[in-house]
Amino acid sequence: MITIRPLHTIAQQPLAALVLLLQDSVHGGASVGFLAPLTHQEAHDYWQGVAAALGPLLHCWVAEDQSRIIGTVQLALCGKANGRHRGEIQKLMVHSRARGLGIACLLMQEAETAAWAAGCSTLVLDTDSTSVAASLYPKLGWVHAGDIPAYAASPDGSLHTTRNFYKLQGTQ
């Protein structure tokens, strides 16, 4: 059974499992901000930073199957006075062995529900325009806002087009 839990509620934060998830995603071609090969130390440092930053403006959830982490997503809320109504979905990852089971949808639902509860009325996210996620988000009610060519580097270092999406509270 798949469970979704906030990262901060896990007593001993599972950095080792999160490191493996991040490496699996990057080495599988996911554009989540890292280049391949992603070392254990780089991934560990990243997750330590996330754990330290969790709080009112950064939230993270993990998907677990029998206490094994198989996915994660983050919600970054805007702390600026003119942006407190918005948030950004970041780093949606599902382990390659667990894809196709609806885990990404469960993680997105959790992050969206938390964003609306926190007072957000606008959410944004971006992804590689050729990724599986680019076709998933519209099915979840996200609106394609536009593409930016050569915006981000894929894990292999090649530049790709980034697709931007938004979702307003009360839509799908």
C-alpha positions as a printed NumPy array, in Angstrom:
array([[  0.   ,   0.   ,   0.   ],
       [  1.313,   3.427,  -0.966],
       [  1.41 ,   6.071,   1.762],
       [  2.277,   9.744,   1.416],
       [  3.9  ,  11.441,   4.4  ],
       [  5.546,  14.797,   5.031],
       [  9.3  ,  14.364,   5.171],
       [  9.533,  16.2  ,   8.488],
       [  7.324,  13.575,  10.186],
       [  9.766,  10.757,   9.551],
       [ 11.694,  10.359,  12.793],
       [ 15.046,   9.479,  11.29 ],
       [ 15.128,  11.234,   7.971],
       [ 15.875,   8.635,   5.306],
       [ 18.696,  10.433,   3.53 ],
       [ 20.141,   7.223,   2.089],
       [ 16.846,   6.326,   0.387],
       [ 16.383,   9.885,  -0.875],
       [ 19.923,   9.897,  -2.265],
       [ 19.189,   6.704,  -4.206],
       [ 15.884,   8.134,  -5.485],
       [ 17.587,  11.312,  -6.716],
       [ 20.395,   9.363,  -8.367],
       [ 17.879,   7.031, -10.033],
       [ 15.958,  10.029, -11.388],
       [ 18.999,  11.902, -12.669],
       [ 20.661,   8.828, -14.155],
       [ 17.32 ,   7.999, -15.795],
       [ 17.331,  11.362, -17.58 ],
       [ 15.089,  13.475, -15.335],
       [ 15.831,  17.171, -15.449],
       [ 15.657,  18.008, -11.755],
       [ 18.611,  20.36 , -11.524],
       [ 21.577,  17.998, -11.637],
       [ 24.001,  16.65 , -14.221],
       [ 24.971,  12.997, -14.544],
       [ 26.749,  11.243, -13.13 ],
       [ 25.365,  12.457,  -9.825],
       [ 27.672,  11.427,  -7.008],
       [ 26.442,  10.084,  -3.718],
       [ 27.971,  13.106,  -1.958],
       [ 26.229,  15.649,  -4.217],
       [ 22.88 ,  13.945,  -3.713],
       [ 23.455,  13.625,   0.032],
       [ 24.384,  17.312,   0.337],
       [ 21.265,  18.272,  -1.609],
       [ 18.943,  16.29 ,   0.672],
       [ 20.681,  17.576,   3.804],
       [ 19.987,  21.081,   2.526],
       [ 16.336,  20.266,   1.886],
       [ 15.957,  18.77 ,   5.373],
       [ 17.522,  21.885,   6.908],
       [ 15.274,  24.221,   4.879],
       [ 11.96 ,  22.521,   5.699],
       [  9.616,  24.947,   7.381],
       [  6.926,  27.446,   6.574],
       [  8.16 ,  28.096,   3.022],
       [  9.393,  24.647,   1.971],
       [  7.454,  21.403,   2.298],
       [  8.389,  17.933,   1.106],
       [  6.412,  14.698,   0.942],
       [  7.581,  11.177,   0.318],
       [  5.695,   8.254,  -1.151],
       [  6.387,   4.974,   0.584],
       [  5.578,   1.392,  -0.249],
       [  6.08 ,  -0.837,   2.796],
       [  8.303,   1.845,   4.388],
       [ 10.477,   2.05 ,   1.274],
       [ 10.69 ,   5.527,  -0.302],
       [  9.655,   5.414,  -3.946],
       [  8.797,   9.038,  -4.686],
       [  8.892,  12.62 ,  -3.505],
       [  7.645,  16.123,  -4.296],
       [  8.288,  19.575,  -2.868],
       [  6.2  ,  22.72 ,  -2.495],
       [  8.011,  26.044,  -2.21 ],
       [  5.789,  28.868,  -1.003],
       [  6.63 ,  32.446,  -1.905],
       [  7.62 ,  34.57 ,   1.076],
       [  7.498,  37.919,  -0.739],
       [  4.686,  40.256,   0.249],
       [  3.345,  40.388,  -3.305],
       [  3.61 ,  36.63 ,  -3.824],
       [  2.195,  35.016,  -0.706],
       [ -0.689,  33.719,  -2.804],
       [  1.54 ,  31.488,  -4.914],
       [  3.685,  28.407,  -4.668],
       [  5.888,  26.297,  -6.871],
       [  5.814,  22.523,  -7.211],
       [  9.383,  21.221,  -7.412],
       [ 11.321,  17.981,  -7.771],
       [  8.525,  15.509,  -8.451],
       [ 10.354,  12.183,  -8.63 ],
       [  9.182,   8.578,  -8.748],
       [ 11.684,   5.73 ,  -8.684],
       [ 12.004,   3.991, -12.059],
       [ 10.832,   0.688, -10.531],
       [  7.603,   2.292,  -9.273],
       [  6.462,   4.32 , -12.287],
       [  3.043,   3.813, -13.809],
       [  1.349,   3.111, -10.465],
       [ -0.212,   6.552,  -9.967],
       [  2.361,   7.663,  -7.402],
       [  3.073,  10.964,  -9.163],
       [ -0.651,  11.747,  -9.082],
       [ -0.85 ,  10.982,  -5.352],
       [  2.161,  13.186,  -4.624],
       [  0.757,  16.032,  -6.723],
       [ -2.63 ,  15.798,  -4.986],
       [ -0.925,  16.004,  -1.594],
       [  1.17 ,  19.032,  -2.569],
       [ -1.778,  20.825,  -4.174],
       [ -4.042,  20.193,  -1.188],
       [ -1.392,  21.579,   1.157],
       [ -0.88 ,  24.622,  -1.068],
       [ -4.582,  25.46 ,  -1.133],
       [ -4.785,  24.948,   2.649],
       [ -1.824,  27.321,   3.087],
       [ -3.724,  30.051,   1.263],
       [ -2.238,  29.693,  -2.195],
       [ -4.469,  30.486,  -5.128],
       [ -1.835,  30.063,  -7.851],
       [  0.662,  27.267,  -8.375],
       [  3.407,  26.998, -10.985],
       [  5.857,  24.332, -12.105],
       [  8.176,  23.592, -14.985],
       [  9.496,  20.469, -16.659],
       [ 11.414,  19.295, -19.697],
       [  8.981,  19.669, -22.594],
       [  9.747,  16.116, -23.796],
       [  9.366,  14.431, -20.393],
       [  6.594,  12.071, -19.365],
       [  5.631,  14.699, -16.778],
       [  4.885,  17.215, -19.544],
       [  2.029,  14.979, -20.657],
       [  0.93 ,  14.154, -17.088],
       [  0.351,  17.673, -15.791],
       [ -2.46 ,  18.636, -18.206],
       [ -4.323,  15.477, -17.149],
       [ -4.165,  16.817, -13.577],
       [ -5.678,  20.162, -14.562],
       [ -2.461,  22.106, -15.105],
       [ -2.447,  24.7  , -17.888],
       [  0.456,  24.983, -20.329],
       [  1.687,  28.577, -20.009],
       [  4.493,  28.455, -22.57 ],
       [  7.868,  27.021, -23.462],
       [ 11.359,  28.467, -23.11 ],
       [ 13.89 ,  27.011, -25.559],
       [ 17.346,  26.041, -24.292],
       [ 16.399,  26.938, -20.709],
       [ 17.813,  24.06 , -18.69 ],
       [ 20.395,  21.356, -19.138],
       [ 19.377,  17.716, -19.209],
       [ 21.444,  15.36 , -17.048],
       [ 23.671,  14.719, -20.081],
       [ 24.394,  18.457, -20.331],
       [ 22.396,  19.135, -23.496],
       [ 20.036,  22.099, -23.367],
       [ 16.329,  21.416, -23.627],
       [ 13.087,  23.328, -23.855],
       [ 11.369,  23.887, -20.538],
       [  7.566,  23.773, -20.408],
       [  5.868,  26.01 , -17.84 ],
       [  2.513,  25.199, -16.267],
       [  0.16 ,  26.862, -13.8  ],
       [ -2.897,  25.86 , -11.838],
       [ -5.406,  28.105, -10.121],
       [ -7.277,  27.127,  -6.979],
       [-10.638,  25.584,  -7.761],
       [ -9.586,  24.07 , -11.086],
       [ -9.623,  20.29 , -11.514]])
